[in-house]
C-alpha cells in the first residue's frame, strides 16, 4: 500500500468510498433522508473542491481509503468497505499525525471509530451537539498530543 496526494481522477473513487461508508457506518446514526443527501454526486462535488487537502491510500492501483484535513484538524478518514482490518486506516492516521494533525471529531455513537482513535492514542476531550444535515447531532472531540 502506498499513500499519496489525491488527484483529480480520484474524485469518483473517493466519492464512492464516502457514500458507501455513510450508508453502512452511519445507518444507525442518521435517518434515511439525511443519508440520501450524502450520495456519490454530493461527495464527488465535495472532493473536487478539496483535493489539495486529501491523501489517498492505494493498493493494487485502487484507492482503498482517504483522509481529508483542514488546518490542524482531521475532517474525514474513511476506509473502503471490505478493507477494514488491513492497516489502511492506521496508515492514513499515522500519515496525518506526521503532518501535524492533532484534532478530530466524530459522531458520539460511532463507537467503532472512537475505539479505533483511542487505540491509536487519541484522547477524548468533550462531547457536544452541533447542526449537521439539518439537525442537531451528538459529536465528540478528540486530541492527540
Phi and psi in degrees as GROMACS dihedral restraints (atoms count N, CA, C in turn):
[ dihedral_restraints ]
;  ai    aj    ak    al  type     phi  dphi    fc
    3     4     5     6     1  -130.9    20    10
    4     5     6     7     1   153.3    20    10
    6     7     8     9     1  -110.3    20    10
    7     8     9    10     1   141.7    20    10
    9    10    11    12     1  -154.6    20    10
   10    11    12    13     1   167.5    20    10
   12    13    14    15     1   -66.1    20    10
   13    14    15    16     1   145.0    20    10
   15    16    17    18     1   -67.4    20    10
   16    17    18    19     1   148.7    20    10
   18    19    20    21     1  -121.6    20    10
   19    20    21    22     1   161.3    20    10
   21    22    23    24     1   -51.1    20    10
   22    23    24    25     1   -43.2    20    10
   24    25    26    27     1   -68.6    20    10
   25    26    27    28     1    -8.1    20    10
   27    28    29    30     1   -83.2    20    10
   28    29    30    31     1   -11.9    20    10
   30    31    32    33     1   -54.1    20    10
   31    32    33    34     1   -45.1    20    10
   33    34    35    36     1   -67.3    20    10
   34    35    36    37     1   -43.7    20    10
   36    37    38    39     1   -62.1    20    10
   37    38    39    40     1   -42.0    20    10
   39    40    41    42     1   -61.2    20    10
   40    41    42    43     1   -44.9    20    10
   42    43    44    45     1   -63.0    20    10
   43    44    45    46     1   -40.1    20    10
   45    46    47    48     1   -65.9    20    10
   46    47    48    49     1   -42.4    20    10
   48    49    50    51     1   -63.5    20    10
   49    50    51    52     1   -46.5    20    10
   51    52    53    54     1   -63.2    20    10
   52    53    54    55     1   -46.9    20    10
   54    55    56    57     1   -63.4    20    10
   55    56    57    58     1   -44.8    20    10
   57    58    59    60     1   -66.6    20    10
   58    59    60    61     1   -38.3    20    10
   60    61    62    63     1   -63.6    20    10
   61    62    63    64     1   -41.7    20    10
   63    64    65    66     1   -59.8    20    10
   64    65    66    67     1   -48.5    20    10
   66    67    68    69     1   -60.6    20    10
   67    68    69    70     1   -39.9    20    10
   69    70    71    72     1   -87.5    20    10
   70    71    72    73     1   -45.4    20    10
   72    73    74    75     1   -77.5    20    10
   73    74    75    76     1   -37.4    20    10
   75    76    77    78     1  -102.0    20    10
   76    77    78    79     1    10.3    20    10
   78    79    80    81     1   -60.5    20    10
   79    80    81    82     1   -30.1    20    10
   81    82    83    84     1   -91.6    20    10
   82    83    84    85     1    -3.9    20    10
   84    85    86    87     1  -107.6    20    10
   85    86    87    88     1   -41.3    20    10
   87    88    89    90     1  -110.4    20    10
   88    89    90    91     1   145.7    20    10
   90    91    92    93     1   -73.6    20    10
   91    92    93    94     1   159.3    20    10
   93    94    95    96     1   -54.2    20    10
   94    95    96    97     1   -36.6    20    10
   96    97    98    99     1   -64.4    20    10
   97    98    99   100     1   -39.2    20    10
   99   100   101   102     1   -68.6    20    10
  100   101   102   103     1   -42.6    20    10
  102   103   104   105     1   -61.5    20    10
  103   104   105   106     1   -37.3    20    10
  105   106   107   108     1   -62.9    20    10
  106   107   108   109     1   -26.3    20    10
  108   109   110   111     1   -77.4    20    10
  109   110   111   112     1   -10.0    20    10
  111   112   113   114     1  -116.3    20    10
  112   113   114   115     1    56.0    20    10
  114   115   116   117     1   -90.4    20    10
  115   116   117   118     1  -174.9    20    10
  117   118   119   120     1   -57.9    20    10
  118   119   120   121     1   -43.9    20    10
  120   121   122   123     1   -60.8    20    10
  121   122   123   124     1   -44.5    20    10
  123   124   125   126     1   -57.6    20    10
  124   125   126   127     1   -50.1    20    10
  126   127   128   129     1   -71.5    20    10
  127   128   129   130     1   -32.6    20    10
  129   130   131   132     1   -63.5    20    10
  130   131   132   133     1   -43.0    20    10
  132   133   134   135     1   -62.3    20    10
  133   134   135   136     1   -44.1    20    10
  135   136   137   138     1   -58.1    20    10
  136   137   138   139     1   -50.9    20    10
  138   139   140   141     1   -67.3    20    10
  139   140   141   142     1   -32.7    20    10
  141   142   143   144     1   -59.5    20    10
  142   143   144   145     1   -31.8    20    10
  144   145   146   147     1   -82.1    20    10
  145   146   147   148     1   -17.8    20    10
  147   148   149   150     1  -125.7    20    10
  148   149   150   151     1    16.9    20    10
  150   151   152   153     1   -53.3    20    10
  151   152   153   154     1   -32.2    20    10
  153   154   155   156     1   -68.6    20    10
  154   155   156   157     1    -9.4    20    10
  156   157   158   159     1  -113.9    20    10
  157   158   159   160     1    15.1    20    10
  159   160   161   162     1  -117.6    20    10
  160   161   162   163     1   136.6    20    10
  162   163   164   165     1  -117.6    20    10
  163   164   165   166     1   144.3    20    10
  165   166   167   168     1  -119.7    20    10
  166   167   168   169     1   150.1    20    10
  168   169   170   171     1  -102.2    20    10
  169   170   171   172     1   128.5    20    10
  171   172   173   174     1  -121.4    20    10
  172   173   174   175     1   131.3    20    10
  174   175   176   177     1  -135.8    20    10
  175   176   177   178     1   126.3    20    10
  177   178   179   180     1    52.3    20    10
  178   179   180   181     1    43.8    20    10
  180   181   182   183     1    63.6    20    10
  181   182   183   184     1    20.9    20    10
  183   184   185   186     1  -121.9    20    10
  184   185   186   187     1   139.0    20    10
  186   187   188   189     1   -72.0    20    10
  187   188   189   190     1   122.9    20    10
  189   190   191   192     1  -117.3    20    10
  190   191   192   193     1     1.5    20    10
  192   193   194   195     1   178.2    20    10
  193   194   195   196     1   168.8    20    10
  195   196   197   198     1  -158.4    20    10
  196   197   198   199     1   161.0    20    10
  198   199   200   201     1  -129.2    20    10
  199   200   201   202     1   149.9    20    10
  201   202   203   204     1  -131.4    20    10
  202   203   204   205     1   131.8    20    10
  204   205   206   207     1  -123.9    20    10
  205   206   207   208     1   161.4    20    10
  207   208   209   210     1  -147.5    20    10
  208   209   210   211     1   124.7    20    10
  210   211   212   213     1    58.7    20    10
  211   212   213   214     1  -130.7    20    10
  213   214   215   216     1   -98.4    20    10
  214   215   216   217     1    23.8    20    10
  216   217   218   219     1  -119.0    20    10
  217   218   219   220     1   137.9    20    10
  219   220   221   222     1   -87.3    20    10
  220   221   222   223     1   113.5    20    10
  222   223   224   225     1   -83.1    20    10
  223   224   225   226     1   -42.3    20    10
  225   226   227   228     1  -148.3    20    10
  226   227   228   229     1   145.7    20    10
  228   229   230   231     1  -146.8    20    10
  229   230   231   232     1   112.1    20    10
  231   232   233   234     1  -129.5    20    10
  232   233   234   235     1   143.4    20    10
  234   235   236   237     1  -115.3    20    10
  235   236   237   238     1   138.3    20    10
  237   238   239   240     1   -56.3    20    10
  238   239   240   241     1   135.1    20    10
  240   241   242   243     1   -53.4    20    10
  241   242   243   244     1   138.7    20    10
  243   244   245   246     1    90.1    20    10
  244   245   246   247     1    -8.2    20    10
  246   247   248   249     1  -111.8    20    10
  247   248   249   250     1     5.9    20    10
  249   250   251   252     1   -67.9    20    10
  250   251   252   253     1   148.1    20    10
  252   253   254   255     1    83.2    20    10
  253   254   255   256     1     6.5    20    10
  255   256   257   258     1  -104.8    20    10
  256   257   258   259     1     4.3    20    10
  258   259   260   261     1    90.7    20    10
  259   260   261   262     1     2.1    20    10
  261   262   263   264     1   -64.4    20    10
  262   263   264   265     1   -51.0    20    10
  264   265   266   267     1   -61.2    20    10
  265   266   267   268     1   -42.6    20    10
  267   268   269   270     1   -62.5    20    10
  268   269   270   271     1   -40.7    20    10
  270   271   272   273     1   -65.8    20    10
  271   272   273   274     1   -42.8    20    10
  273   274   275   276     1   -65.4    20    10
  274   275   276   277     1   -40.8    20    10
  276   277   278   279     1   -65.8    20    10
  277   278   279   280     1   -42.7    20    10
  279   280   281   282     1   -60.8    20    10
  280   281   282   283     1   -39.6    20    10
  282   283   284   285     1   -60.9    20    10
  283   284   285   286     1   -46.4    20    10
  285   286   287   288     1   -71.2    20    10
  286   287   288   289     1   -33.8    20    10
  288   289   290   291     1   -63.8    20    10
  289   290   291   292     1   -41.5    20    10
  291   292   293   294     1   -64.9    20    10
  292   293   294   295     1   -24.1    20    10
  294   295   296   297     1   -84.6    20    10
  295   296   297   298     1     0.2    20    10
  297   298   299   300     1    96.0    20    10
  298   299   300   301     1     8.5    20    10
  300   301   302   303     1   -70.9    20    10
  301   302   303   304     1   130.6    20    10
  303   304   305   306     1  -130.7    20    10
  304   305   306   307     1    -1.4    20    10
  306   307   308   309     1  -137.0    20    10
  307   308   309   310     1   154.8    20    10
  309   310   311   312     1  -158.7    20    10
  310   311   312   313     1   163.5    20    10
  312   313   314   315     1  -134.2    20    10
  313   314   315   316     1   155.3    20    10
  315   316   317   318     1  -150.5    20    10
  316   317   318   319     1   167.2    20    10
  318   319   320   321     1   -59.8    20    10
  319   320   321   322     1   137.6    20    10
  321   322   323   324     1   -55.2    20    10
  322   323   324   325     1   -38.0    20    10
  324   325   326   327     1   -90.1    20    10
  325   326   327   328     1     7.2    20    10
  327   328   329   330     1   -86.6    20    10
  328   329   330   331     1    75.2    20    10
  330   331   332   333     1   -64.7    20    10
  331   332   333   334     1   -33.6    20    10
  333   334   335   336     1   -65.6    20    10
  334   335   336   337     1   -43.6    20    10
  336   337   338   339     1   -64.6    20    10
  337   338   339   340     1   -43.9    20    10
  339   340   341   342     1   -60.1    20    10
  340   341   342   343     1   -44.0    20    10
  342   343   344   345     1   -63.0    20    10
  343   344   345   346     1   -40.4    20    10
  345   346   347   348     1   -59.9    20    10
  346   347   348   349     1   -51.3    20    10
  348   349   350   351     1   -63.2    20    10
  349   350   351   352     1   -42.2    20    10
  351   352   353   354     1   -64.7    20    10
  352   353   354   355     1   -37.6    20    10
  354   355   356   357     1   -61.4    20    10
  355   356   357   358     1   -27.4    20    10
  357   358   359   360     1   -97.9    20    10
  358   359   360   361     1    18.8    20    10
  360   361   362   363     1    86.8    20    10
  361   362   363   364     1     9.7    20    10
  363   364   365   366     1   -80.0    20    10
  364   365   366   367     1   143.8    20    10
  366   367   368   369     1  -112.6    20    10
  367   368   369   370     1   127.9    20    10
  369   370   371   372     1   -63.0    20    10
  370   371   372   373     1   131.1    20    10
  372   373   374   375     1  -108.2    20    10
  373   374   375   376     1   -49.3    20    10
  375   376   377   378     1  -165.1    20    10
  376   377   378   379     1   158.9    20    10
  378   379   380   381     1  -107.6    20    10
  379   380   381   382     1   154.7    20    10
  381   382   383   384     1  -165.4    20    10
  382   383   384   385     1   170.5    20    10
  384   385   386   387     1  -116.4    20    10
  385   386   387   388     1   146.8    20    10
  387   388   389   390     1  -152.4    20    10
  388   389   390   391     1   162.2    20    10
  390   391   392   393     1   -72.3    20    10
  391   392   393   394     1   135.2    20    10
  393   394   395   396     1  -153.8    20    10
  394   395   396   397     1   122.6    20    10
  396   397   398   399     1    50.6    20    10
  397   398   399   400     1    50.6    20    10
  399   400   401   402     1    82.5    20    10
  400   401   402   403     1     1.8    20    10
  402   403   404   405     1  -143.6    20    10
  403   404   405   406     1   157.5    20    10
  405   406   407   408     1   -72.5    20    10
  406   407   408   409     1   133.6    20    10
  408   409   410   411     1  -128.7    20    10
  409   410   411   412     1   153.1    20    10
  411   412   413   414     1   -88.4    20    10
  412   413   414   415     1   126.3    20    10
  414   415   416   417     1  -125.7    20    10
  415   416   417   418     1   165.7    20    10
  417   418   419   420     1  -129.9    20    10
  418   419   420   421     1   148.7    20    10
  420   421   422   423     1  -113.9    20    10
  421   422   423   424     1   134.7    20    10
  423   424   425   426     1  -123.3    20    10
  424   425   426   427     1   152.8    20    10
  426   427   428   429     1  -129.7    20    10
  427   428   429   430     1   154.7    20    10
  429   430   431   432     1  -125.4    20    10
  430   431   432   433     1   124.0    20    10
